[in-house]
Each structure stands twice: as C-alpha cells, then as structure tokens.
Amino acid sequence: MTMSAGPRRWSAAAVVCVLLGATGWAQSLGELARREAERRRAIEKPGRVYTNDDLEPTPPPAAPAASPGPTAPPAAPAPAPAVATEVSAEEEEDRGEDWWRERIATLRRDLERAVLLQDALQSRINALTTDFTNRDDPAARELIAADRRRAIDELDRLFDEARDLEQQVADLEEEARRDAIPPGWLRP
C-alpha cells in the first residue's frame, strides 16, 4: 500500500515543524533570566514600590457587638436603662431553638412560594405571547397584550420579592452565626 503525494507532504511538514520547534526556538531558563536582568537594568527609572510606611495609618476597627460565646466568661452588663435590659433579656429568652426553626422555615417557605409563582407566571407569559402571535384580530391582540403586560409587571414584583426573601434568609443565617446558634437549628 502506497501513500499518495498529499499525505506524504503533510507528514514531512509535520516532522519538520516538530524538529524546528524542539531545537530552533527553545530557550533555556538561564537565558530568559539573563534577558530579564538586562531589561531591568535598561529601565531608566523603575516604577514606584509602595511599602506599609507609605500608607496612612487607619484606626483599628470597632469591636463587633456580638454576644459572648458559650466558653467566654459572662461580661459585665453595660450601663443601660433597666427597661431596655429587661426587654432584651426577654427577647433573648424567646429566641430559643423553636423561634429560630420557625423563623427560618417561614422565610424558606415564603421563598419557595415566590419561586413557584414565578415559574407559573412565566408559563402564563409564554402562553399569552404564543396566543398574541397566533391572533389576527387587533382587538383580541390588544386584550392579550394588556394581560401580558400585567403578568410581566407581576413577575418583576415576584423577582424583587424573591430577592428580598433570599437576603432575609442570608441575614438570618448570618445573625445566627454571630450569635453562635447551632447550625442544626436552621436546617430543614
């Protein structure tokens, strides 16, 4: 079996390219380092190097007002009105495992409902778009277009509501993390 002239030429060209690439254009690491050193010496004025001394001092961040963890010793109560202390103590007592579980479950249920309504409304918009396209009567098309605009406005509202609910879930999870709430209290 013999090769035709076309494949032989391609094979020969590939071999030549591989050989030239391996020998002709290879640079050693030492050669690259010498070239870089020469390039750096050739620069008349090097760029500015910033150090910590160049930066203005910033005040230290304020300590977060987080409640002490379970291993931290009890902190002395801050001088505050007695009524405010009693209210916050009652709130802390009310915020047990049941409160956290109920709160996160409510937020997640509302978020799931908003996403479900988004899907249903998107299906309605798609159906109205198809119906609008298939109608010839201008009066019927106008009614369908009005329904579609209302559905799109409602979908935008639902997107905003879902975004707010996602943020509320994230905020509650962050609050639980700061208050050292066991993660199991927030699981479904």
Residue pairs with C-beta under 8 A, 6 or more apart in sequence:
3 11
40 46
64 178
66 178
66 179
67 178
67 179
67 180
68 74
68 75
69 180
70 180
77 85
97 185
100 176
100 181
100 185
100 186
101 185
101 186
103 172
104 169
104 172
104 173
104 185
104 186
105 188
107 165
107 168
107 169
107 172
108 169
108 188
110 165
111 162
111 165
111 166
111 169
114 158
114 161
114 162
114 165
115 162
117 158
118 155
118 158
118 159
118 162
121 151
121 154
121 155
121 158
122 155
124 151
125 148
125 151
125 152
125 155
128 144
128 147
128 148
128 151
129 148
131 144
132 141
132 144
132 145
132 148
135 141
135 144
172 186
173 186
176 183
176 185
176 186
